């Protein structure tokens, strides 16, 4: 097999992994209050206020929001290892969003991402005003972000991080925290997709060579 053909197979496999990694898989769904609460079993990852019941040794990003705040920039969580997250959420997780917006204007969750080893694995893109002004923050999730890629099968040392952007904030501080929520499917990790795509391409080229 020529070097050019090998490069073609590898490029196709990499493109497949890239498309999977950038897929917009996440959903934002409203939930009844007093179901998912920020606690030592549901640690904050990004919050505009102190999380008093944080899991010991589990870091979170506390952004500055002390009252009226029209917008925030991109906010990143700290880095977590796959091993750390699986030790807390063996069957998968969702992200609870506690909103503090009652009596003010609607705001927007512009986006939310999960990264694995620096690459976007999951994406939510929001439409303007997707968070109406009907919630008053009290430590309970008003919304769940769901559909996250399973971390099972990934190296335990792989790094996972999250980021978000909120706009139209005009009241108190919002909090994002992890909650137990089983993943509905277990997709192949990126390394397995790359290997599978590469092997399939090699097999096809081998059959073609034998036919010739």
N, C-alpha and C positions, 0 to 999 in steps of 0.2 A: 504494500500500500504506500502511495506516495505521501510525502510530508504535507502536501497541499490538501489531500483528502483527509488526513488525520486532523489537520487544523479545522477543516470544514465540519467534521463530526463534533469536535470539541466546542466549536463556536455555537453550533445548534443546541448542544446540551446546555451551555451557559445561558443562551437566550431563553430556554425553557425555564431554568431556575429563576432567571430575572423576572419573567412574567408572573411566576407563582409568587415570588417575594413581594411584588408590587400590587398584588390583587387587592381590591377594595372589599374586604371580607367582613368588616365589623358593622354592627347594628347598634343604634341607640333606641332604647325602649323604656318608657315610663313604667315605674313600679309603685305599688302602694307603700306608703311609709310604714315603719316599724316591722319591716321584714329583714332588710340587710342593714346592719349597724356597724359603724367603724368600731373596731375592738382589737384586742390582742390577737384574735384569730383573723382579723380583716384589716391589715395594716395599710396606712396611707402610703401612696407613692408620690403624689403631688398635692399640696394643700395650701390654701391661702390663710390658714389659721393653724394653731397648734392642735396636734392630734394626741390627746392625753392618754389614750389607751393603746399606744403604739406597741407592736411586738418588740420585745427587747432585742437590741442589736440590728433592727431592721430600719435602715435610713430612709428618709423621704425629703423631698424638696419643699421647703416652705417659702412661697413667694409673697411679696409685699402687697397686701391689699387691705388697707385700713379705712374702709368706708367707700365713698364714691370713687370709682375707678372705671374709666370708659373702656379701656382695653388693656390687655396684657400682651407681651410678646410671646414668643415660643418658650415654653417651659419644659425642661427635661427632668425626668426622675433621676435618681442615682442609678448606677449600674448594679445589677443583681446577677448572680450565677444561676444557670439552669438548675444546679443541684440545690441551691437555697430555695428557689421557688417550688421545686418538686417536693421538697421536704415539708412545705406548708400546704401545697395544693397538688396532691398527687394525681387527682382526677381532673385537673384543669381549673380555670378561674375565669371570672368576669371582673369588670371594673365598675364599682359603684360610684355614682356621681351625686354628691350631696350639694344641693343648690340653695343659695341664700338670696332670693330675688323677690320675695313677696311684696306686692304693692308697688313695684317699680316696673320699668319697661322690660320687654322680652330681651333675651340675650342670645348669643350664638356660640355653640361649640363648633368652631371652624374646622378643626381636625383633631384626630387622636391617632397615634401610631404606636405599634410595638416593633422594636428593633431586635434582631438577633445577630450578634457579632457585627454590629454596625450597619446591617442591611435592613431595609423596611420589610417586615414579614406580614404585618396586618395594618389596614388603613380604614379609618372612618372619615368621611368628608361631609360636613353638615351644611344645610341650607340656612339662610338668614332667618333669625327668630325661632330656631328649633327648640329653644328652651323658654317657654312662656313664664310670665311673672306670677306664678301661683304657689311658689314654694318658699318656705322659711327654713334655713339650715338648722338642723338639730342633731346632727350626727348620724342620721339615717339616709340611705340612698333614695333619691327621687327618680333616678334613672340607672339603668344598667347598660354598659357597653359589652356586647357579647360577640362570639364568633372567633375567638383567638385560636391561632394555630397551637396544636398540642406540642408540648416540649418533650414528650416522651421519645426516647431514642436519640436525642441530641447529646453531645458530650456534656458532662456535668459542669465542666469549666467554661462552657460557652456563656457569653455575656448577653443579658436581656436588659433593655431599657425602654422607657416610654416617653412620649412627649405629647403636648396638647397646645391648642391656642383657643382662648376664650375672647370674645369681643362683646361690647355692649354692656359690660358689667357696671352696675350702678347702685349696688347695695352691699351686702357683706361678702364674705369669702367662700369660695367653692372648694370642695375637697374631692379628690379621686382616691379610692382605696380598693384593694383587692378583696374579692369575696369568693367563696367556694361555689363553683358552678361547673359541673362536668362538661367536658368538650364532647360534641356530638360525633365527631369523626377524628381519626388519627391519621393525618396526612403524612406522607413520607417527608423526612427532613431534607433540606436542600442538598446535602452531600449525597443522599441516596438517589434523589432525582437526577443529579449530575451523572452518577455512576450508571444508573439505568439507561438514561438517554445515550450515553457514550457507548455502552455495550450494545444497545439496539442498533446504533449506527454502524458499529464495527461488524455486527452480524450481517446486516444488509449488504455491506460492501463485500464481505467474504462470499456471500451467496452469489453476488453479481460476478465476482472474479472467477468462481468455480464454473458459472454458466458460460463465461467467455472461453 
